[in-house]
């Protein structure tokens, strides 16, 4: 994607999000075992970074062409390193989605950093268990990165709603690197 097309793409995505009915998503790195209903889509946008860092901005649209399947994309800009990342993902449910109890899904994705020759491939098993006090999410998978062979990857998250505010905490990582821990919150400004 050319640098001059990024603002136009971002503007079109924001206009689409404003024009369509919206529902708040989960700004988490650990995936959940859920997909949108057939014919529905979502657009998530968020920023993350360490204290004092410029951080990274994300834009992630997703669409479900049929029940149990979700196709997604991501565009990210690391403001400190001045790098752009883009990727694609397909996620499918193993069983019909349930609001209570456990669900399982799988995903495959590819991510590429602009101005590099190689991409990273990700294969993930995703589980979510919804309980009366909140939801637990677990990811177990592998990453095929350009500089090494397949590396195991993992992630765990918990989220709980307190009225219009949903808080979450998560930990994730891969073999050979320190785990990442992060927390966050989502506010519901209006019902649905």
N, CA and C atoms as a LAMMPS dump frame, in Angstrom:
ITEM: TIMESTEP
0
ITEM: NUMBER OF ATOMS
576
ITEM: BOX BOUNDS ff ff ff
-5.0000000000000000e+02 5.0000000000000000e+02
-5.0000000000000000e+02 5.0000000000000000e+02
-5.0000000000000000e+02 5.0000000000000000e+02
ITEM: ATOMS id mol type element x y z
1 1 1 N 0.851 -1.174 0
2 1 2 C 0 0 0
3 1 3 C 0.889 1.227 0
4 2 1 N 0.659 2.131 -0.873
5 2 2 C 1.45 3.349 -0.982
6 2 3 C 1.163 4.263 0.196
7 3 1 N 2.163 5.027 0.672
8 3 2 C 1.949 5.906 1.811
9 3 3 C 0.799 6.875 1.595
10 4 1 N 0.618 7.356 0.377
11 4 2 C -0.453 8.331 0.133
12 4 3 C -1.831 7.684 0.159
13 5 1 N -1.927 6.361 -0.027
14 5 2 C -3.232 5.71 -0.021
15 5 3 C -3.687 5.358 1.394
16 6 1 N -2.763 5.324 2.38
17 6 2 C -3.128 4.97 3.746
18 6 3 C -4.157 5.933 4.33
19 7 1 N -3.987 7.269 4.239
20 7 2 C -5.017 8.164 4.777
21 7 3 C -6.373 7.985 4.092
22 8 1 N -6.381 7.735 2.785
23 8 2 C -7.661 7.526 2.093
24 8 3 C -8.328 6.25 2.574
25 9 1 N -7.542 5.171 2.748
26 9 2 C -8.089 3.903 3.21
27 9 3 C -8.636 4.052 4.621
28 10 1 N -7.896 4.737 5.478
29 10 2 C -8.334 4.974 6.844
30 10 3 C -9.603 5.819 6.865
31 11 1 N -9.654 6.855 6.039
32 11 2 C -10.848 7.703 5.971
33 11 3 C -12.065 6.935 5.501
34 12 1 N -11.9 6.071 4.502
35 12 2 C -13.019 5.26 4.003
36 12 3 C -13.503 4.295 5.075
37 13 1 N -12.594 3.701 5.824
38 13 2 C -12.977 2.761 6.878
39 13 3 C -13.739 3.477 7.994
40 14 1 N -13.279 4.658 8.379
41 14 2 C -13.971 5.428 9.419
42 14 3 C -15.351 5.849 8.94
43 15 1 N -15.477 6.308 7.694
44 15 2 C -16.783 6.698 7.149
45 15 3 C -17.735 5.511 7.136
46 16 1 N -17.243 4.339 6.761
47 16 2 C -18.069 3.137 6.753
48 16 3 C -18.515 2.792 8.164
49 17 1 N -17.607 2.902 9.13
50 17 2 C -17.952 2.59 10.516
51 17 3 C -19.009 3.538 11.06
52 18 1 N -18.928 4.812 10.69
53 18 2 C -19.903 5.796 11.165
54 18 3 C -21.26 5.576 10.494
55 19 1 N -21.273 5.142 9.245
56 19 2 C -22.514 4.98 8.501
57 19 3 C -23.284 3.72 8.899
58 20 1 N -22.608 2.72 9.428
59 20 2 C -23.255 1.455 9.758
60 20 3 C -23.53 1.348 11.249
61 21 1 N -24.506 0.512 11.654
62 21 2 C -24.703 0.275 13.086
63 21 3 C -23.414 -0.292 13.679
64 22 1 N -23.068 0.133 14.876
65 22 2 C -21.794 -0.282 15.463
66 22 3 C -21.998 -0.919 16.818
67 23 1 N -21.085 -1.808 17.162
68 23 2 C -21.049 -2.431 18.471
69 23 3 C -19.582 -2.498 18.888
70 24 1 N -19.318 -2.222 20.146
71 24 2 C -17.936 -2.185 20.609
72 24 3 C -17.297 -3.563 20.553
73 25 1 N -16.063 -3.603 20.099
74 25 2 C -15.308 -4.85 20.042
75 25 3 C -14.349 -4.942 21.212
76 26 1 N -13.515 -5.971 21.177
77 26 2 C -12.565 -6.234 22.242
78 26 3 C -11.167 -5.799 21.799
79 27 1 N -10.588 -4.794 22.405
80 27 2 C -9.235 -4.384 22.012
81 27 3 C -8.185 -5.26 22.686
82 28 1 N -8.154 -6.545 22.317
83 28 2 C -7.249 -7.49 22.957
84 28 3 C -6.395 -8.191 21.906
85 29 1 N -5.2 -8.588 22.31
86 29 2 C -4.322 -9.349 21.429
87 29 3 C -4.674 -10.824 21.431
88 30 1 N -5.193 -11.336 22.552
89 30 2 C -5.623 -12.726 22.646
90 30 3 C -6.99 -12.829 21.985
91 31 1 N -7.116 -13.725 21.01
92 31 2 C -8.349 -13.852 20.231
93 31 3 C -9.419 -14.6 21.014
94 32 1 N -10.676 -14.362 20.67
95 32 2 C -11.792 -15.101 21.254
96 32 3 C -12.359 -16.051 20.209
97 33 1 N -13.091 -17.068 20.672
98 33 2 C -13.654 -18.074 19.776
99 33 3 C -15.049 -17.651 19.326
100 34 1 N -15.154 -16.481 18.768
101 34 2 C -16.428 -15.985 18.263
102 34 3 C -16.23 -15.316 16.918
103 35 1 N -17.268 -15.344 16.111
104 35 2 C -17.266 -14.644 14.831
105 35 3 C -18.585 -13.892 14.706
106 36 1 N -18.634 -12.934 13.839
107 36 2 C -19.869 -12.178 13.598
108 36 3 C -20.891 -13.079 12.905
109 37 1 N -22.146 -12.696 12.968
110 37 2 C -23.192 -13.43 12.246
111 37 3 C -22.968 -13.302 10.751
112 38 1 N -23.484 -14.257 9.983
113 38 2 C -23.329 -14.248 8.524
114 38 3 C -23.82 -12.921 7.955
115 39 1 N -23.044 -12.326 7.072
116 39 2 C -23.407 -11.06 6.447
117 39 3 C -23.108 -9.841 7.301
118 40 1 N -22.527 -10.025 8.476
119 40 2 C -22.213 -8.921 9.383
120 40 3 C -20.704 -8.676 9.382
121 41 1 N -20.321 -7.498 9.771
122 41 2 C -18.912 -7.156 9.855
123 41 3 C -18.634 -6.296 11.054
124 42 1 N -17.382 -5.993 11.243
125 42 2 C -16.989 -5.128 12.348
126 42 3 C -15.713 -4.394 11.961
127 43 1 N -15.488 -3.287 12.621
128 43 2 C -14.279 -2.513 12.427
129 43 3 C -13.766 -2.143 13.804
130 44 1 N -12.569 -2.603 14.131
131 44 2 C -11.965 -2.275 15.407
132 44 3 C -10.785 -1.345 15.162
133 45 1 N -10.63 -0.356 16.009
134 45 2 C -9.503 0.569 15.942
135 45 3 C -9.027 0.789 17.366
136 46 1 N -7.703 0.738 17.581
137 46 2 C -7.175 0.954 18.912
138 46 3 C -5.716 1.368 18.837
139 47 1 N -5.215 1.827 19.977
140 47 2 C -3.818 2.207 20.12
141 47 3 C -3.283 1.442 21.309
142 48 1 N -2.041 1.002 21.227
143 48 2 C -1.405 0.384 22.384
144 48 3 C 0.056 0.777 22.422
145 49 1 N 0.582 0.864 23.637
146 49 2 C 1.985 1.211 23.784
147 49 3 C 2.377 1.282 25.235
148 50 1 N 3.662 1.245 25.47
149 50 2 C 4.204 1.348 26.818
150 50 3 C 4.241 2.806 27.24
151 51 1 N 4.295 3.028 28.54
152 51 2 C 4.354 4.39 29.076
153 51 3 C 5.553 5.124 28.496
154 52 1 N 5.329 6.298 27.967
155 52 2 C 6.392 7.121 27.4
156 52 3 C 6.729 6.796 25.955
157 53 1 N 6.126 5.741 25.394
158 53 2 C 6.405 5.361 24.006
159 53 3 C 5.342 5.954 23.089
160 54 1 N 5.683 6.092 21.821
161 54 2 C 4.717 6.63 20.854
162 54 3 C 3.637 5.618 20.526
163 55 1 N 3.929 4.334 20.667
164 55 2 C 2.927 3.298 20.518
165 55 3 C 2.603 2.925 19.079
166 56 1 N 1.591 2.084 18.952
167 56 2 C 1.157 1.566 17.664
168 56 3 C -0.344 1.748 17.523
169 57 1 N -0.792 2.22 16.363
170 57 2 C -2.22 2.352 16.046
171 57 3 C -2.635 1.18 15.172
172 58 1 N -3.832 0.66 15.412
173 58 2 C -4.343 -0.494 14.68
174 58 3 C -5.711 -0.189 14.07
175 59 1 N -5.958 -0.761 12.919
176 59 2 C -7.261 -0.727 12.263
177 59 3 C -7.508 -2.142 11.753
178 60 1 N -8.612 -2.763 12.201
179 60 2 C -8.846 -4.174 11.878
180 60 3 C -10.299 -4.414 11.47
181 61 1 N -10.594 -4.428 10.165
182 61 2 C -11.94 -4.777 9.712
183 61 3 C -12.078 -6.299 9.619
184 62 1 N -13.307 -6.794 9.801
185 62 2 C -13.595 -8.226 9.66
186 62 3 C -15.007 -8.379 9.106
187 63 1 N -15.237 -9.472 8.401
188 63 2 C -16.544 -9.733 7.777
189 63 3 C -16.796 -11.237 7.772
190 64 1 N -18.033 -11.631 8.036
191 64 2 C -18.431 -13.041 8.001
192 64 3 C -19.256 -13.301 6.756
193 65 1 N -18.662 -13.928 5.727
194 65 2 C -19.414 -14.192 4.501
195 65 3 C -20.483 -15.266 4.687
196 66 1 N -20.286 -16.173 5.628
197 66 2 C -21.281 -17.188 5.96
198 66 3 C -21.116 -17.564 7.428
199 67 1 N -22.12 -18.254 7.971
200 67 2 C -22.143 -18.575 9.39
201 67 3 C -20.926 -19.419 9.784
202 68 1 N -20.247 -19.014 10.845
203 68 2 C -19.121 -19.762 11.38
204 68 3 C -17.777 -19.426 10.772
205 69 1 N -17.715 -18.488 9.835
206 69 2 C -16.454 -18.11 9.183
207 69 3 C -16.3 -16.6 9.236
208 70 1 N -15.094 -16.139 9.569
209 70 2 C -14.825 -14.708 9.589
210 70 3 C -13.506 -14.442 8.877
211 71 1 N -13.52 -13.485 7.977
212 71 2 C -12.326 -13.055 7.264
213 71 3 C -11.956 -11.671 7.778
214 72 1 N -10.686 -11.493 8.135
215 72 2 C -10.277 -10.219 8.713
216 72 3 C -8.977 -9.713 8.123
217 73 1 N -8.699 -8.468 8.41
218 73 2 C -7.46 -7.821 7.969
219 73 3 C -6.979 -6.934 9.106
220 74 1 N -5.726 -6.532 9.039
221 74 2 C -5.187 -5.596 10.015
222 74 3 C -4.214 -4.666 9.307
223 75 1 N -4.252 -3.415 9.7
224 75 2 C -3.286 -2.414 9.269
225 75 3 C -2.787 -1.758 10.547
226 76 1 N -1.475 -1.777 10.763
227 76 2 C -0.908 -1.223 11.987
228 76 3 C 0.252 -0.302 11.647
229 77 1 N 0.383 0.743 12.444
230 77 2 C 1.485 1.701 12.252
231 77 3 C 2.199 1.898 13.583
232 78 1 N 3.457 1.475 13.63
233 78 2 C 4.302 1.683 14.801
234 78 3 C 4.883 3.093 14.665
235 79 1 N 4.413 4.013 15.505
236 79 2 C 4.791 5.416 15.384
237 79 3 C 6.231 5.681 15.818
238 80 1 N 6.775 4.844 16.694
239 80 2 C 8.153 5.021 17.132
240 80 3 C 9.145 4.519 16.095
241 81 1 N 8.926 3.3 15.607
242 81 2 C 9.843 2.701 14.632
243 81 3 C 9.517 3.135 13.2
244 82 1 N 8.373 3.791 13.028
245 82 2 C 7.927 4.25 11.709
246 82 3 C 7.839 3.096 10.705
247 83 1 N 7.202 2.001 11.166
248 83 2 C 6.978 0.852 10.297
249 83 3 C 5.492 0.594 10.165
250 84 1 N 5.114 0.02 9.036
251 84 2 C 3.722 -0.326 8.776
252 84 3 C 3.619 -1.831 8.595
253 85 1 N 2.593 -2.402 9.2
254 85 2 C 2.349 -3.829 9.145
255 85 3 C 0.95 -4.051 8.591
256 86 1 N 0.767 -5.064 7.769
257 86 2 C -0.575 -5.408 7.3
258 86 3 C -0.695 -6.928 7.243
259 87 1 N -1.924 -7.421 7.423
260 87 2 C -2.111 -8.856 7.448
261 87 3 C -3.539 -9.264 7.141
262 88 1 N -3.714 -10.572 6.933
263 88 2 C -5.014 -11.175 6.664
264 88 3 C -5.194 -12.37 7.585
265 89 1 N -6.458 -12.666 7.959
266 89 2 C -6.749 -13.799 8.828
267 89 3 C -8.084 -14.418 8.433
268 90 1 N -8.168 -15.737 8.553
269 90 2 C -9.432 -16.462 8.413
270 90 3 C -9.638 -17.235 9.708
271 91 1 N -10.832 -17.116 10.292
272 91 2 C -11.162 -17.833 11.529
273 91 3 C -12.471 -18.575 11.329
274 92 1 N -12.532 -19.819 11.76
275 92 2 C -13.749 -20.597 11.634
276 92 3 C -14.053 -21.295 12.95
277 93 1 N -15.361 -21.353 13.272
278 93 2 C -15.832 -22.013 14.489
279 93 3 C -15.909 -23.51 14.26
280 94 1 N -15.642 -24.262 15.301
281 94 2 C -15.777 -25.715 15.223
282 94 3 C -17.203 -26.156 15.5
283 95 1 N -17.95 -25.333 16.235
284 95 2 C -19.336 -25.656 16.592
285 95 3 C -20.121 -24.35 16.635
286 96 1 N -21.447 -24.436 16.649
287 96 2 C -22.228 -23.195 16.732
288 96 3 C -21.86 -22.392 17.983
289 97 1 N -21.812 -21.081 17.843
290 97 2 C -21.439 -20.194 18.937
291 97 3 C -22.513 -20.203 20.022
292 98 1 N -22.064 -20.258 21.281
293 98 2 C -22.968 -20.234 22.434
294 98 3 C -22.606 -19.047 23.317
295 99 1 N -23.628 -18.396 23.874
296 99 2 C -23.385 -17.274 24.775
297 99 3 C -22.887 -17.732 26.135
298 100 1 N -23.248 -18.959 26.55
299 100 2 C -22.774 -19.516 27.814
300 100 3 C -22.141 -20.864 27.532
301 101 1 N -21.098 -21.191 28.266
302 101 2 C -20.371 -22.421 28.021
303 101 3 C -19.117 -22.133 27.212
304 102 1 N -18.594 -23.18 26.581
305 102 2 C -17.32 -23.044 25.872
306 102 3 C -17.484 -23.178 24.37
307 103 1 N -16.671 -22.439 23.636
308 103 2 C -16.621 -22.467 22.183
309 103 3 C -15.175 -22.682 21.757
310 104 1 N -14.999 -23.261 20.565
311 104 2 C -13.658 -23.471 20.026
312 104 3 C -13.625 -23.014 18.579
313 105 1 N -12.462 -22.553 18.161
314 105 2 C -12.268 -22.083 16.788
315 105 3 C -10.813 -22.313 16.394
316 106 1 N -10.532 -22.124 15.118
317 106 2 C -9.166 -22.168 14.58
318 106 3 C -8.976 -20.936 13.717
319 107 1 N -7.721 -20.532 13.566
320 107 2 C -7.45 -19.413 12.666
321 107 3 C -6.113 -19.623 11.981
322 108 1 N -6.011 -19.029 10.817
323 108 2 C -4.754 -18.979 10.075
324 108 3 C -4.591 -17.539 9.605
325 109 1 N -3.384 -17.023 9.725
326 109 2 C -3.157 -15.642 9.331
327 109 3 C -1.756 -15.43 8.803
328 110 1 N -1.602 -14.358 8.078
329 110 2 C -0.288 -13.968 7.567
330 110 3 C -0.128 -12.468 7.802
331 111 1 N 1.063 -12.066 8.262
332 111 2 C 1.356 -10.671 8.564
333 111 3 C 2.657 -10.301 7.866
334 112 1 N 2.668 -9.122 7.274
335 112 2 C 3.852 -8.658 6.547
336 112 3 C 4.187 -7.242 7
337 113 1 N 5.461 -7.012 7.265
338 113 2 C 5.944 -5.663 7.575
339 113 3 C 6.455 -5.04 6.287
340 114 1 N 5.965 -3.862 6.02
341 114 2 C 6.314 -3.18 4.78
342 114 3 C 7.824 -2.983 4.648
343 115 1 N 8.316 -3.082 3.44
344 115 2 C 9.728 -2.925 3.107
345 115 3 C 10.595 -4.065 3.641
346 116 1 N 9.992 -5.234 3.873
347 116 2 C 10.751 -6.437 4.214
348 116 3 C 10.413 -7.503 3.187
349 117 1 N 11.262 -8.498 3.093
350 117 2 C 11.085 -9.525 2.061
351 117 3 C 10.217 -10.69 2.511
352 118 1 N 9.996 -10.856 3.808
353 118 2 C 9.312 -12.049 4.296
354 118 3 C 8.094 -11.703 5.138
355 119 1 N 7.239 -12.706 5.329
356 119 2 C 6.031 -12.558 6.138
357 119 3 C 6.054 -13.571 7.273
358 120 1 N 5.177 -13.365 8.261
359 120 2 C 5.007 -14.303 9.364
360 120 3 C 3.671 -15 9.19
361 121 1 N 3.666 -16.313 9.312
362 121 2 C 2.456 -17.125 9.225
363 121 3 C 2.069 -17.561 10.632
364 122 1 N 0.781 -17.525 10.962
365 122 2 C 0.297 -17.915 12.286
366 122 3 C -0.819 -18.944 12.148
367 123 1 N -0.725 -20.027 12.911
368 123 2 C -1.778 -21.035 13.026
369 123 3 C -2.166 -21.097 14.494
370 124 1 N -3.474 -20.981 14.8
371 124 2 C -3.9 -20.863 16.191
372 124 3 C -5.157 -21.669 16.479
373 125 1 N -5.17 -22.335 17.634
374 125 2 C -6.376 -22.932 18.203
375 125 3 C -6.885 -21.94 19.236
376 126 1 N -8.179 -21.65 19.214
377 126 2 C -8.759 -20.607 20.059
378 126 3 C -9.892 -21.207 20.884
379 127 1 N -9.892 -20.928 22.174
380 127 2 C -10.971 -21.382 23.047
381 127 3 C -11.497 -20.238 23.883
382 128 1 N -12.808 -20.22 24.103
383 128 2 C -13.455 -19.223 24.955
384 128 3 C -14.473 -19.934 25.836
385 129 1 N -14.444 -19.642 27.133
386 129 2 C -15.455 -20.155 28.054
387 129 3 C -16.113 -18.964 28.73
388 130 1 N -17.434 -18.851 28.544
389 130 2 C -18.215 -17.77 29.155
390 130 3 C -18.836 -18.306 30.44
391 131 1 N -18.649 -17.573 31.52
392 131 2 C -19.195 -17.942 32.821
393 131 3 C -20.032 -16.777 33.335
394 132 1 N -20.795 -16.975 34.398
395 132 2 C -21.584 -15.862 34.943
396 132 3 C -20.72 -14.677 35.401
397 133 1 N -19.463 -14.885 35.766
398 133 2 C -18.627 -13.785 36.254
399 133 3 C -17.738 -13.168 35.178
400 134 1 N -17.66 -13.776 33.973
401 134 2 C -16.834 -13.216 32.911
402 134 3 C -16.465 -14.257 31.875
403 135 1 N -15.485 -13.932 31.055
404 135 2 C -15.064 -14.842 29.988
405 135 3 C -13.566 -15.108 30.077
406 136 1 N -13.19 -16.346 29.77
407 136 2 C -11.795 -16.757 29.703
408 136 3 C -11.485 -17.11 28.259
409 137 1 N -10.33 -16.674 27.77
410 137 2 C -9.914 -16.952 26.395
411 137 3 C -8.522 -17.58 26.432
412 138 1 N -8.311 -18.589 25.607
413 138 2 C -7.004 -19.236 25.519
414 138 3 C -6.642 -19.434 24.05
415 139 1 N -5.401 -19.139 23.715
416 139 2 C -4.871 -19.34 22.358
417 139 3 C -3.631 -20.217 22.466
418 140 1 N -3.528 -21.182 21.594
419 140 2 C -2.345 -22.022 21.508
420 140 3 C -2.046 -22.205 20.029
421 141 1 N -0.834 -21.899 19.624
422 141 2 C -0.536 -21.982 18.207
423 141 3 C 0.94 -21.973 17.918
424 142 1 N 1.264 -21.623 16.694
425 142 2 C 2.65 -21.567 16.258
426 142 3 C 2.809 -20.449 15.237
427 143 1 N 3.985 -19.829 15.27
428 143 2 C 4.329 -18.759 14.336
429 143 3 C 5.499 -19.21 13.477
430 144 1 N 5.379 -18.995 12.195
431 144 2 C 6.488 -19.272 11.262
432 144 3 C 7.042 -17.917 10.862
433 145 1 N 8.126 -17.513 11.536
434 145 2 C 8.718 -16.201 11.301
435 145 3 C 9.866 -16.306 10.306
436 146 1 N 10.18 -15.223 9.612
437 146 2 C 11.219 -15.266 8.579
438 146 3 C 12.584 -15.72 9.091
439 147 1 N 12.958 -15.309 10.294
440 147 2 C 14.306 -15.588 10.766
441 147 3 C 14.464 -16.928 11.472
442 148 1 N 13.365 -17.675 11.685
443 148 2 C 13.491 -18.978 12.325
444 148 3 C 12.366 -19.905 11.905
445 149 1 N 12.461 -21.143 12.368
446 149 2 C 11.425 -22.125 12.06
447 149 3 C 10.189 -21.865 12.912
448 150 1 N 9.275 -22.79 12.905
449 150 2 C 8.045 -22.638 13.681
450 150 3 C 8.367 -22.459 15.16
451 151 1 N 7.712 -21.507 15.802
452 151 2 C 7.879 -21.255 17.231
453 151 3 C 6.524 -21.343 17.913
454 152 1 N 6.394 -22.125 18.987
455 152 2 C 5.125 -22.189 19.72
456 152 3 C 4.74 -20.813 20.255
457 153 1 N 3.453 -20.518 20.251
458 153 2 C 2.927 -19.251 20.771
459 153 3 C 1.707 -19.542 21.632
460 154 1 N 1.429 -18.664 22.586
461 154 2 C 0.326 -18.88 23.519
462 154 3 C -0.267 -17.54 23.939
463 155 1 N -1.467 -17.599 24.496
464 155 2 C -2.106 -16.414 25.04
465 155 3 C -3.26 -16.786 25.948
466 156 1 N -3.442 -16.049 27.037
467 156 2 C -4.555 -16.246 27.958
468 156 3 C -5.115 -14.875 28.313
469 157 1 N -6.436 -14.79 28.425
470 157 2 C -7.067 -13.518 28.778
471 157 3 C -8.316 -13.775 29.608
472 158 1 N -8.646 -12.806 30.42
473 158 2 C -9.881 -12.826 31.194
474 158 3 C -10.528 -11.458 31.021
475 159 1 N -11.852 -11.444 30.872
476 159 2 C -12.57 -10.169 30.797
477 159 3 C -13.854 -10.266 31.592
478 160 1 N -14.244 -9.141 32.18
479 160 2 C -15.443 -9.102 33.004
480 160 3 C -16.126 -7.752 32.858
481 161 1 N -17.46 -7.814 32.737
482 161 2 C -18.254 -6.59 32.595
483 161 3 C -18.703 -6.093 33.964
484 162 1 N -18.614 -4.792 34.151
485 162 2 C -19.137 -4.09 35.315
486 162 3 C -20.046 -3.001 34.779
487 163 1 N -21.298 -3.354 34.504
488 163 2 C -22.219 -2.407 33.887
489 163 3 C -21.747 -2.054 32.491
490 164 1 N -21.584 -0.758 32.176
491 164 2 C -21.168 -0.362 30.829
492 164 3 C -19.663 -0.503 30.57
493 165 1 N -18.892 -0.897 31.596
494 165 2 C -17.442 -1.019 31.461
495 165 3 C -17.048 -2.497 31.518
496 166 1 N -16.266 -2.923 30.538
497 166 2 C -15.715 -4.274 30.537
498 166 3 C -14.197 -4.151 30.662
499 167 1 N -13.636 -4.776 31.699
500 167 2 C -12.19 -4.74 31.916
501 167 3 C -11.593 -6.071 31.475
502 168 1 N -10.335 -6.025 31.079
503 168 2 C -9.665 -7.263 30.688
504 168 3 C -8.186 -7.218 31.067
505 169 1 N -7.642 -8.415 31.218
506 169 2 C -6.206 -8.585 31.443
507 169 3 C -5.774 -9.772 30.602
508 170 1 N -4.581 -9.691 30.043
509 170 2 C -4.111 -10.773 29.199
510 170 3 C -2.604 -10.917 29.283
511 171 1 N -2.154 -12.119 28.925
512 171 2 C -0.729 -12.424 28.832
513 171 3 C -0.558 -13.262 27.575
514 172 1 N 0.518 -12.991 26.824
515 172 2 C 0.765 -13.759 25.611
516 172 3 C 2.243 -13.728 25.291
517 173 1 N 2.678 -14.686 24.494
518 173 2 C 4.082 -14.725 24.138
519 173 3 C 4.389 -15.884 23.214
520 174 1 N 5.669 -16.101 23.012
521 174 2 C 6.133 -17.191 22.163
522 174 3 C 7.452 -17.7 22.728
523 175 1 N 7.801 -18.926 22.352
524 175 2 C 9.045 -19.498 22.852
525 175 3 C 10.224 -18.631 22.414
526 176 1 N 11.132 -18.407 23.342
527 176 2 C 12.32 -17.626 23.03
528 176 3 C 12.191 -16.146 23.317
529 177 1 N 11.035 -15.698 23.831
530 177 2 C 10.887 -14.28 24.162
531 177 3 C 10.101 -14.137 25.463
532 178 1 N 10.258 -13.007 26.119
533 178 2 C 9.55 -12.741 27.371
534 178 3 C 8.068 -12.541 27.094
535 179 1 N 7.202 -12.95 28.025
536 179 2 C 5.761 -12.74 27.811
537 179 3 C 5.391 -11.263 27.892
538 180 1 N 4.289 -10.924 27.251
539 180 2 C 3.735 -9.577 27.302
540 180 3 C 2.477 -9.621 28.162
541 181 1 N 2.323 -8.644 29.053
542 181 2 C 1.142 -8.519 29.9
543 181 3 C 0.505 -7.177 29.587
544 182 1 N -0.822 -7.155 29.464
545 182 2 C -1.492 -5.879 29.258
546 182 3 C -2.905 -5.927 29.811
547 183 1 N -3.422 -4.761 30.121
548 183 2 C -4.78 -4.616 30.631
549 183 3 C -5.47 -3.521 29.826
550 184 1 N -6.769 -3.478 29.94
551 184 2 C -7.515 -2.441 29.243
552 184 3 C -8.967 -2.447 29.67
553 185 1 N -9.731 -1.541 29.097
554 185 2 C -11.149 -1.431 29.413
555 185 3 C -11.898 -0.946 28.183
556 186 1 N -13.15 -1.336 28.09
557 186 2 C -14.033 -0.906 27.005
558 186 3 C -15.275 -0.303 27.648
559 187 1 N -15.636 0.901 27.216
560 187 2 C -16.832 1.572 27.719
561 187 3 C -17.923 1.484 26.671
562 188 1 N -19.12 1.141 27.096
563 188 2 C -20.273 1.113 26.197
564 188 3 C -20.998 2.452 26.346
565 189 1 N -20.915 3.281 25.305
566 189 2 C -21.52 4.619 25.352
567 189 3 C -23.02 4.567 25.172
568 190 1 N -23.501 3.615 24.403
569 190 2 C -24.93 3.448 24.178
570 190 3 C -25.208 1.955 24.054
571 191 1 N -26.387 1.473 24.434
572 191 2 C -26.681 0.048 24.318
573 191 3 C -26.474 -0.446 22.885
574 192 1 N -25.817 -1.585 22.749
575 192 2 C -25.505 -2.227 21.474
576 192 3 C -24.655 -1.349 20.598
